[in-house]
Amino acid sequence: MTRSVAQLSFDRCNLQDLSLEQRRAHHGQGEISFRRIVERGEVSGPCNFIDYAVVPPGASIGEHRHRSDEEEFYLILEGEGTMWRNGEEFRVRKGDLIRNPPNGLHRLENRADRPLRLFVFELAVIP
């Protein structure tokens, strides 16, 4: 089904106004605060979702992988953490944009003493 731009439901939001849910992310440690901002079909591009997440100290987004027709990006808004991606471990901090490629195995942990805030964008791979 093709939607016209007028039918698309997402226009804008302010992160300060979002109500966040508590959840365990991909069987990670502890709970994160989370809000799905955009779902597939709410924007005109090949976006599966856009999430906002707050990972408190000691918590993590557990190890997981996406399908071959999905790729994911983490944009670190605040804080720092440790990322594992396809066997590589590296530090992430405010301003980092990290690509999790199709079928890529990854996880993110907050070992710092302040929250790690990020956007998670999942895009559909266009053949």
DRENTORKOL-3810 file (N, C-alpha, C; in nm, 4 decimals):
REM DRENTORKOL-3810
@n.u->0.0837; n.v->-0.1166; n.w->0.0000; ca.u->0.0000; ca.v->0.0000; ca.w->0.0000; c.u->0.0890; c.v->0.1240; c.w->0.0000
@n.u->0.0623; n.v->0.2167; n.w->-0.0876; ca.u->0.1381; ca.v->0.3404; ca.w->-0.0947; c.u->0.0649; c.v->0.4471; c.w->-0.0153
@n.u->0.1383; n.v->0.5167; n.w->0.0709; ca.u->0.0798; ca.v->0.6240; ca.w->0.1512; c.u->0.1221; c.v->0.7580; c.w->0.0945
@n.u->0.0343; n.v->0.8528; n.w->0.0999; ca.u->0.0744; ca.v->0.9888; ca.w->0.0641; c.u->0.1408; c.v->1.0513; c.w->0.1852
@n.u->0.2187; n.v->1.1564; n.w->0.1623; ca.u->0.2873; ca.v->1.2234; ca.w->0.2720; c.u->0.1875; c.v->1.2703; c.w->0.3768
@n.u->0.0702; n.v->1.3143; n.w->0.3369; ca.u->-0.0312; ca.v->1.3630; ca.w->0.4312; c.u->-0.0782; c.v->1.2525; c.w->0.5257
@n.u->-0.0688; n.v->1.1252; n.w->0.4863; ca.u->-0.1151; ca.v->1.0147; ca.w->0.5689; c.u->-0.0099; c.v->0.9666; c.w->0.6687
@n.u->0.1149; n.v->1.0053; n.w->0.6528; ca.u->0.2206; ca.v->0.9600; ca.w->0.7419; c.u->0.2001; c.v->1.0228; c.w->0.8787
@n.u->0.2228; n.v->0.9455; n.w->0.9844; ca.u->0.1832; ca.v->0.9918; ca.w->1.1169; c.u->0.2927; c.v->1.0611; c.w->1.1976
@n.u->0.4209; n.v->1.0411; n.w->1.1671; ca.u->0.5237; ca.v->1.1074; ca.w->1.2471; c.u->0.5587; c.v->1.2428; c.w->1.1879
@n.u->0.5628; n.v->1.3438; n.w->1.2743; ca.u->0.6018; ca.v->1.4770; ca.w->1.2309; c.u->0.7208; c.v->1.5262; c.w->1.3122
@n.u->0.7093; n.v->1.5281; n.w->1.4463; ca.u->0.8189; ca.v->1.5730; ca.w->1.5315; c.u->0.7909; c.v->1.5324; c.w->1.6757
@n.u->0.8962; n.v->1.5398; n.w->1.7580; ca.u->0.8813; ca.v->1.5155; ca.w->1.9010; c.u->0.9950; c.v->1.5863; c.w->1.9732
@n.u->0.9826; n.v->1.5971; n.w->2.1043; ca.u->1.0877; ca.v->1.6513; ca.w->2.1886; c.u->1.1250; c.v->1.5427; c.w->2.2885
@n.u->1.2528; n.v->1.5096; n.w->2.2957; ca.u->1.2964; ca.v->1.4014; ca.w->2.3848; c.u->1.2592; c.v->1.4273; c.w->2.5298
@n.u->1.2567; n.v->1.5524; n.w->2.5702; ca.u->1.2231; ca.v->1.5860; ca.w->2.7092; c.u->1.0783; c.v->1.5512; c.w->2.7431
@n.u->0.9924; n.v->1.5441; n.w->2.6420; ca.u->0.8499; ca.v->1.5198; ca.w->2.6638; c.u->0.8091; c.v->1.3735; c.w->2.6500
@n.u->0.9008; n.v->1.2866; n.w->2.6117; ca.u->0.8661; ca.v->1.1458; ca.w->2.5899; c.u->0.8432; c.v->1.0728; c.w->2.7219
@n.u->0.7394; n.v->0.9919; n.w->2.7265; ca.u->0.7240; ca.v->0.9018; ca.w->2.8402; c.u->0.7986; c.v->0.7726; c.w->2.8054
@n.u->0.8843; n.v->0.7293; n.w->2.8961; ca.u->0.9713; ca.v->0.6148; ca.w->2.8696; c.u->0.9212; c.v->0.4918; c.w->2.9430
@n.u->0.9387; n.v->0.3762; n.w->2.8800; ca.u->0.9067; ca.v->0.2468; ca.w->2.9397; c.u->1.0351; c.v->0.1853; c.w->2.9936
@n.u->1.0229; n.v->0.1037; n.w->3.0959; ca.u->1.1368; ca.v->0.0266; ca.w->3.1462; c.u->1.1309; c.v->-0.1109; c.w->3.0824
@n.u->1.2445; n.v->-0.1571; n.w->3.0327; ca.u->1.2472; ca.v->-0.2911; ca.w->2.9729; c.u->1.3883; c.v->-0.3467; c.w->2.9697
@n.u->1.3946; n.v->-0.4763; n.w->2.9657; ca.u->1.5221; ca.v->-0.5450; ca.w->2.9452; c.u->1.5426; c.v->-0.5544; c.w->2.7945
@n.u->1.6551; n.v->-0.5075; n.w->2.7474; ca.u->1.6807; ca.v->-0.4998; ca.w->2.6034; c.u->1.7639; c.v->-0.6182; c.w->2.5567
@n.u->1.7050; n.v->-0.7060; n.w->2.4792; ca.u->1.7749; ca.v->-0.8214; ca.w->2.4214; c.u->1.8476; c.v->-0.9026; c.w->2.5289
@n.u->1.7812; n.v->-0.9261; n.w->2.6408; ca.u->1.8349; ca.v->-1.0069; ca.w->2.7511; c.u->1.9614; c.v->-0.9480; c.w->2.8113
@n.u->1.9756; n.v->-0.8154; n.w->2.8042; ca.u->2.0914; ca.v->-0.7485; ca.w->2.8623; c.u->2.0805; c.v->-0.7411; c.w->3.0141
@n.u->2.1806; n.v->-0.6798; n.w->3.0761; ca.u->2.1839; ca.v->-0.6609; ca.w->3.2210; c.u->2.0914; c.v->-0.5455; c.w->3.2598
@n.u->2.0112; n.v->-0.5637; n.w->3.3617; ca.u->1.9258; ca.v->-0.4582; ca.w->3.4128; c.u->1.8219; c.v->-0.4123; c.w->3.3121
@n.u->1.7606; n.v->-0.2995; n.w->3.3421; ca.u->1.6591; ca.v->-0.2431; ca.w->3.2549; c.u->1.7051; c.v->-0.1093; c.w->3.1995
@n.u->1.6608; n.v->-0.0811; n.w->3.0784; ca.u->1.6854; ca.v->0.0480; ca.w->3.0172; c.u->1.5523; c.v->0.1234; c.w->3.0122
@n.u->1.5596; n.v->0.2545; n.w->2.9924; ca.u->1.4415; ca.v->0.3349; ca.w->2.9647; c.u->1.4349; c.v->0.3495; c.w->2.8135
@n.u->1.3153; n.v->0.3382; n.w->2.7577; ca.u->1.3030; ca.v->0.3202; ca.w->2.6134; c.u->1.1744; c.v->0.3832; c.w->2.5622
@n.u->1.1805; n.v->0.4330; n.w->2.4402; ca.u->1.0596; ca.v->0.4778; ca.w->2.3705; c.u->1.0794; c.v->0.4589; c.w->2.2210
@n.u->0.9888; n.v->0.3860; n.w->2.1586; ca.u->0.9889; ca.v->0.3770; ca.w->2.0126; c.u->0.9216; c.v->0.5035; c.w->1.9618
@n.u->0.9974; n.v->0.5837; n.w->1.8887; ca.u->0.9489; ca.v->0.7132; ca.w->1.8402; c.u->0.8808; c.v->0.6987; c.w->1.7047
@n.u->0.9393; n.v->0.6168; n.w->1.6187; ca.u->0.8878; ca.v->0.5985; ca.w->1.4830; c.u->0.8800; c.v->0.4497; c.w->1.4526
@n.u->0.7694; n.v->0.4095; n.w->1.3914; ca.u->0.7502; ca.v->0.2728; ca.w->1.3415; c.u->0.7529; c.v->0.2757; c.w->1.1890
@n.u->0.7772; n.v->0.1604; n.w->1.1302; ca.u->0.7718; ca.v->0.1472; ca.w->0.9840; c.u->0.6372; c.v->0.1995; c.w->0.9340
@n.u->0.6404; n.v->0.2752; n.w->0.8260; ca.u->0.5180; ca.v->0.3276; ca.w->0.7670; c.u->0.4778; c.v->0.4649; c.w->0.8188
@n.u->0.5434; n.v->0.5108; n.w->0.9251; ca.u->0.5119; ca.v->0.6441; ca.w->0.9779; c.u->0.5953; c.v->0.7535; c.w->0.9116
@n.u->0.6957; n.v->0.7126; n.w->0.8341; ca.u->0.7777; ca.v->0.8038; ca.w->0.7545; c.u->0.7873; c.v->0.7441; c.w->0.6141
@n.u->0.8280; n.v->0.8233; n.w->0.5187; ca.u->0.8242; ca.v->0.7757; ca.w->0.3805; c.u->0.9477; c.v->0.6960; c.w->0.3383
@n.u->1.0565; n.v->0.7008; n.w->0.4139; ca.u->1.1778; ca.v->0.6280; ca.w->0.3776; c.u->1.1776; c.v->0.4842; c.w->0.4263
@n.u->1.2867; n.v->0.4098; n.w->0.3978; ca.u->1.2960; ca.v->0.2687; ca.w->0.4347; c.u->1.3376; c.v->0.2489; c.w->0.5808
@n.u->1.2715; n.v->0.3171; n.w->0.6713; ca.u->1.3036; ca.v->0.3114; ca.w->0.8146; c.u->1.2123; c.v->0.2107; c.w->0.8828
@n.u->1.2708; n.v->0.1116; n.w->0.9499; ca.u->1.1909; ca.v->0.0164; ca.w->1.0270; c.u->1.1475; c.v->0.0751; c.w->1.1602
@n.u->1.2401; n.v->0.1465; n.w->1.2267; ca.u->1.2053; ca.v->0.2147; ca.w->1.3510; c.u->1.3137; c.v->0.3136; c.w->1.3902
@n.u->1.2748; n.v->0.4058; n.w->1.4788; ca.u->1.3684; ca.v->0.4939; ca.w->1.5476; c.u->1.3328; c.v->0.4866; c.w->1.6954
@n.u->1.4294; n.v->0.4505; n.w->1.7778; ca.u->1.4101; ca.v->0.4400; ca.w->1.9224; c.u->1.4981; c.v->0.5421; c.w->1.9929
@n.u->1.4525; n.v->0.5835; n.w->2.1091; ca.u->1.5336; ca.v->0.6615; ca.w->2.2020; c.u->1.5527; c.v->0.5731; c.w->2.3239
@n.u->1.6756; n.v->0.5615; n.w->2.3717; ca.u->1.7035; ca.v->0.4741; ca.w->2.4856; c.u->1.7976; c.v->0.5429; c.w->2.5835
@n.u->1.7767; n.v->0.5128; n.w->2.7109; ca.u->1.8654; ca.v->0.5575; ca.w->2.8181; c.u->1.9124; c.v->0.4317; c.w->2.8902
@n.u->2.0435; n.v->0.4082; n.w->2.8845; ca.u->2.1035; ca.v->0.2908; ca.w->2.9477; c.u->2.1709; c.v->0.3386; c.w->3.0758
@n.u->2.1162; n.v->0.3019; n.w->3.1927; ca.u->2.1763; ca.v->0.3491; ca.w->3.3177; c.u->2.3092; c.v->0.2789; c.w->3.3467
@n.u->2.3873; n.v->0.3334; n.w->3.4388; ca.u->2.5127; ca.v->0.2675; ca.w->3.4766; c.u->2.4883; c.v->0.1209; c.w->3.5151
@n.u->2.5732; n.v->0.0331; n.w->3.4636; ca.u->2.5642; ca.v->-0.1091; ca.w->3.4937; c.u->2.4682; c.v->-0.1871; c.w->3.4062
@n.u->2.3901; n.v->-0.1197; n.w->3.3227; ca.u->2.2930; ca.v->-0.1874; ca.w->3.2362; c.u->2.3503; c.v->-0.2043; c.w->3.0955
@n.u->2.2816; n.v->-0.2842; n.w->3.0140; ca.u->2.3292; ca.v->-0.3082; ca.w->2.8780; c.u->2.2135; c.v->-0.3382; c.w->2.7838
@n.u->2.2417; n.v->-0.3205; n.w->2.6566; ca.u->2.1589; ca.v->-0.3742; ca.w->2.5487; c.u->2.2282; c.v->-0.5034; c.w->2.5104
@n.u->2.1628; n.v->-0.6149; n.w->2.5342; ca.u->2.2264; ca.v->-0.7455; ca.w->2.5208; c.u->2.2654; c.v->-0.7813; c.w->2.3784
@n.u->2.3495; n.v->-0.8833; n.w->2.3697; ca.u->2.4008; ca.v->-0.9299; ca.w->2.2411; c.u->2.2860; c.v->-0.9804; c.w->2.1538
@n.u->2.2836; n.v->-0.9323; n.w->2.0311; ca.u->2.1813; ca.v->-0.9739; ca.w->1.9354; c.u->2.2283; c.v->-0.9431; c.w->1.7937
@n.u->2.1559; n.v->-0.9970; n.w->1.6977; ca.u->2.1851; ca.v->-0.9670; ca.w->1.5578; c.u->2.0532; c.v->-0.9417; c.w->1.4861
@n.u->2.0630; n.v->-0.8686; n.w->1.3774; ca.u->1.9461; ca.v->-0.8394; ca.w->1.2956; c.u->1.9494; c.v->-0.9243; c.w->1.1701
@n.u->1.8399; n.v->-0.9249; n.w->1.0999; ca.u->1.8296; ca.v->-1.0053; ca.w->0.9788; c.u->1.9170; c.v->-0.9466; c.w->0.8674
@n.u->1.9313; n.v->-1.0208; n.w->0.7601; ca.u->2.0136; ca.v->-0.9760; ca.w->0.6472; c.u->1.9507; c.v->-0.8597; c.w->0.5713
@n.u->1.8227; n.v->-0.8321; n.w->0.5946; ca.u->1.7574; ca.v->-0.7201; ca.w->0.5268; c.u->1.7395; c.v->-0.5991; c.w->0.6193
@n.u->1.8186; n.v->-0.5935; n.w->0.7288; ca.u->1.8128; ca.v->-0.4833; ca.w->0.8245; c.u->1.9544; c.v->-0.4388; c.w->0.8607
@n.u->1.9714; n.v->-0.3096; n.w->0.8771; ca.u->2.0944; ca.v->-0.2595; ca.w->0.9380; c.u->2.0541; c.v->-0.1543; c.w->1.0405
@n.u->2.1380; n.v->-0.1399; n.w->1.1428; ca.u->2.1025; ca.v->-0.0556; ca.w->1.2558; c.u->2.2155; c.v->0.0421; c.w->1.2852
@n.u->2.1777; n.v->0.1598; n.w->1.3311; ca.u->2.2746; ca.v->0.2625; ca.w->1.3673; c.u->2.2469; c.v->0.3089; c.w->1.5092
@n.u->2.3530; n.v->0.3238; n.w->1.5890; ca.u->2.3453; ca.v->0.3817; ca.w->1.7222; c.u->2.4092; c.v->0.5203; c.w->1.7149
@n.u->2.3358; n.v->0.6220; n.w->1.7572; ca.u->2.3890; ca.v->0.7567; ca.w->1.7681; c.u->2.3945; c.v->0.7923; c.w->1.9156
@n.u->2.5159; n.v->0.8046; n.w->1.9691; ca.u->2.5341; ca.v->0.8308; ca.w->2.1118; c.u->2.5133; c.v->0.9812; c.w->2.1357
@n.u->2.4115; n.v->1.0127; n.w->2.2158; ca.u->2.3757; ca.v->1.1511; ca.w->2.2447; c.u->2.4458; c.v->1.2039; c.w->2.3691
@n.u->2.4694; n.v->1.1145; n.w->2.4653; ca.u->2.5296; ca.v->1.1550; ca.w->2.5928; c.u->2.5864; c.v->1.0317; c.w->2.6609
@n.u->2.6971; n.v->1.0503; n.w->2.7307; ca.u->2.7580; ca.v->0.9418; ca.w->2.8067; c.u->2.8609; c.v->0.8656; c.w->2.7261
@n.u->2.8994; n.v->0.7514; n.w->2.7821; ca.u->2.9966; ca.v->0.6652; ca.w->2.7159; c.u->2.9703; c.v->0.5210; c.w->2.7548
@n.u->3.0213; n.v->0.4304; n.w->2.6726; ca.u->2.9988; ca.v->0.2890; ca.w->2.6983; c.u->3.0973; c.v->0.2038; c.w->2.6222
@n.u->3.0750; n.v->0.0729; n.w->2.6300; ca.u->3.1569; ca.v->-0.0251; ca.w->2.5599; c.u->3.0681; c.v->-0.0987; c.w->2.4618
@n.u->3.1132; n.v->-0.1051; n.w->2.3392; ca.u->3.0401; ca.v->-0.1696; ca.w->2.2306; c.u->3.1162; c.v->-0.2935; c.w->2.1870
@n.u->3.0423; n.v->-0.3997; n.w->2.1601; ca.u->3.0976; ca.v->-0.5198; ca.w->2.0984; c.u->3.0253; c.v->-0.5375; c.w->1.9667
@n.u->3.1031; n.v->-0.5532; n.w->1.8600; ca.u->3.0447; ca.v->-0.5707; ca.w->1.7274; c.u->3.1297; c.v->-0.6689; c.w->1.6496
@n.u->3.0707; n.v->-0.7816; n.w->1.6170; ca.u->3.1376; ca.v->-0.8847; ca.w->1.5364; c.u->3.2770; c.v->-0.9182; c.w->1.5881
@n.u->3.2892; n.v->-0.9375; n.w->1.7201; ca.u->3.4154; ca.v->-0.9777; ca.w->1.7812; c.u->3.5085; c.v->-0.8641; c.w->1.8182
@n.u->3.4744; n.v->-0.7416; n.w->1.7834; ca.u->3.5581; ca.v->-0.6255; ca.w->1.8155; c.u->3.4971; c.v->-0.5512; c.w->1.9345
@n.u->3.5803; n.v->-0.5110; n.w->2.0292; ca.u->3.5364; ca.v->-0.4311; ca.w->2.1444; c.u->3.5950; c.v->-0.2907; c.w->2.1307
@n.u->3.5117; n.v->-0.1883; n.w->2.1531; ca.u->3.5605; ca.v->-0.0512; ca.w->2.1458; c.u->3.4723; c.v->0.0405; c.w->2.2309
@n.u->3.5314; n.v->0.1525; n.w->2.2709; ca.u->3.4612; ca.v->0.2541; ca.w->2.3507; c.u->3.3751; c.v->0.3395; c.w->2.2592
@n.u->3.2599; n.v->0.3810; n.w->2.3094; ca.u->3.1750; ca.v->0.4771; ca.w->2.2394; c.u->3.1487; c.v->0.5931; c.w->2.3330
@n.u->3.1259; n.v->0.7115; n.w->2.2747; ca.u->3.1006; ca.v->0.8305; ca.w->2.3552; c.u->3.0118; c.v->0.9263; c.w->2.2773
@n.u->2.9710; n.v->1.0318; n.w->2.3446; ca.u->2.8852; ca.v->1.1341; ca.w->2.2857; c.u->2.9377; c.v->1.1738; c.w->2.1481
@n.u->2.8470; n.v->1.1731; n.w->2.0509; ca.u->2.8823; ca.v->1.2107; ca.w->1.9148; c.u->2.9130; c.v->1.0946; c.w->1.8228
@n.u->2.9351; n.v->0.9737; n.w->1.8768; ca.u->2.9661; ca.v->0.8583; ca.w->1.7920; c.u->2.8404; c.v->0.8083; c.w->1.7207
@n.u->2.8579; n.v->0.7726; n.w->1.5943; ca.u->2.7555; ca.v->0.7060; ca.w->1.5146; c.u->2.8139; c.v->0.5726; c.w->1.4730
@n.u->2.7487; n.v->0.4634; n.w->1.5142; ca.u->2.8018; ca.v->0.3288; ca.w->1.4931; c.u->2.7058; c.v->0.2504; c.w->1.4047
@n.u->2.7579; n.v->0.1904; n.w->1.2999; ca.u->2.6770; ca.v->0.1064; ca.w->1.2109; c.u->2.6867; c.v->-0.0386; c.w->1.2567
@n.u->2.5706; n.v->-0.1004; n.w->1.2733; ca.u->2.5600; ca.v->-0.2431; ca.w->1.2987; c.u->2.5092; c.v->-0.3052; c.w->1.1687
@n.u->2.5968; n.v->-0.3689; n.w->1.0915; ca.u->2.5600; ca.v->-0.4138; ca.w->0.9575; c.u->2.4603; c.v->-0.5299; c.w->0.9600
@n.u->2.3991; n.v->-0.5577; n.w->0.8461; ca.u->2.3087; ca.v->-0.6724; ca.w->0.8374; c.u->2.3788; c.v->-0.7990; c.w->0.8889
@n.u->2.3061; n.v->-0.8784; n.w->0.9659; ca.u->2.3563; ca.v->-1.0019; ca.w->1.0272; c.u->2.4656; c.v->-0.9784; c.w->1.1304
@n.u->2.4986; n.v->-0.8532; n.w->1.1607; ca.u->2.6059; ca.v->-0.8239; ca.w->1.2556; c.u->2.5653; c.v->-0.8526; c.w->1.3984
@n.u->2.6541; n.v->-0.9144; n.w->1.4737; ca.u->2.6323; ca.v->-0.9450; ca.w->1.6147; c.u->2.6866; c.v->-0.8281; c.w->1.6968
@n.u->2.6046; n.v->-0.7747; n.w->1.7891; ca.u->2.6477; ca.v->-0.6572; ca.w->1.8635; c.u->2.5777; c.v->-0.6472; c.w->1.9986
@n.u->2.6412; n.v->-0.5680; n.w->2.0882; ca.u->2.5832; ca.v->-0.5344; ca.w->2.2182; c.u->2.6481; c.v->-0.4055; c.w->2.2678
@n.u->2.5824; n.v->-0.3419; n.w->2.3642; ca.u->2.6298; ca.v->-0.2148; ca.w->2.4183; c.u->2.6113; c.v->-0.2170; c.w->2.5689
@n.u->2.7159; n.v->-0.1785; n.w->2.6416; ca.u->2.7132; ca.v->-0.1804; ca.w->2.7884; c.u->2.7560; c.v->-0.0452; c.w->2.8426
@n.u->2.6883; n.v->-0.0016; n.w->2.9484; ca.u->2.7260; ca.v->0.1222; ca.w->3.0163; c.u->2.8025; c.v->0.0854; c.w->3.1430
@n.u->2.9338; n.v->0.1049; n.w->3.1420; ca.u->3.0189; ca.v->0.0807; ca.w->3.2579; c.u->3.0539; c.v->0.2098; c.w->3.3300
@n.u->3.0023; n.v->0.3221; n.w->3.2824; ca.u->3.0328; ca.v->0.4536; ca.w->3.3403; c.u->2.9404; c.v->0.4808; c.w->3.4598
@n.u->2.9559; n.v->0.5976; n.w->3.5187; ca.u->2.8762; ca.v->0.6322; ca.w->3.6370; c.u->2.7625; c.v->0.7289; c.w->3.6058
@n.u->2.7326; n.v->0.7485; n.w->3.4770; ca.u->2.6192; ca.v->0.8329; ca.w->3.4392; c.u->2.5456; c.v->0.7670; c.w->3.3223
@n.u->2.4210; n.v->0.8055; n.w->3.2982; ca.u->2.3424; ca.v->0.7407; ca.w->3.1924; c.u->2.4030; c.v->0.7581; c.w->3.0534
@n.u->2.3799; n.v->0.6602; n.w->2.9702; ca.u->2.4172; ca.v->0.6609; ca.w->2.8292; c.u->2.2881; c.v->0.6785; c.w->2.7507
@n.u->2.2771; n.v->0.7877; n.w->2.6763; ca.u->2.1558; ca.v->0.8179; ca.w->2.5993; c.u->2.1876; c.v->0.8022; c.w->2.4510
@n.u->2.0964; n.v->0.7386; n.w->2.3770; ca.u->2.1219; ca.v->0.7155; ca.w->2.2361; c.u->1.9941; c.v->0.7046; c.w->2.1551
@n.u->2.0086; n.v->0.7306; n.w->2.0260; ca.u->1.9078; ca.v->0.6967; ca.w->1.9269; c.u->1.9472; c.v->0.5648; c.w->1.8628
@n.u->1.8495; n.v->0.4821; n.w->1.8331; ca.u->1.8705; ca.v->0.3587; ca.w->1.7587; c.u->1.7827; c.v->0.3680; c.w->1.6333
@n.u->1.8480; n.v->0.3649; n.w->1.5168; ca.u->1.7783; ca.v->0.3720; ca.w->1.3894; c.u->1.7934; c.v->0.2368; c.w->1.3216
@n.u->1.6831; n.v->0.1739; n.w->1.2825; ca.u->1.6933; ca.v->0.0518; ca.w->1.2028; c.u->1.6352; c.v->0.0803; c.w->1.0655
@n.u->1.7161; n.v->0.0510; n.w->0.9632; ca.u->1.6777; ca.v->0.0755; ca.w->0.8257; c.u->1.6615; c.v->-0.0561; c.w->0.7504
@n.u->1.5696; n.v->-0.0568; n.w->0.6551; ca.u->1.5552; ca.v->-0.1716; ca.w->0.5672; c.u->1.6622; c.v->-0.1639; c.w->0.4591
@n.u->1.7258; n.v->-0.2746; n.w->0.4316; ca.u->1.8262; ca.v->-0.2797; ca.w->0.3256; c.u->1.7524; c.v->-0.2841; c.w->0.1916
@n.u->1.7889; n.v->-0.1940; n.w->0.1040; ca.u->1.7276; ca.v->-0.1858; ca.w->-0.0283; c.u->1.8122; c.v->-0.2679; c.w->-0.1240
@n.u->1.7528; n.v->-0.3722; n.w->-0.1831; ca.u->1.8308; ca.v->-0.4575; ca.w->-0.2752; c.u->1.8712; c.v->-0.3839; c.w->-0.4011
END
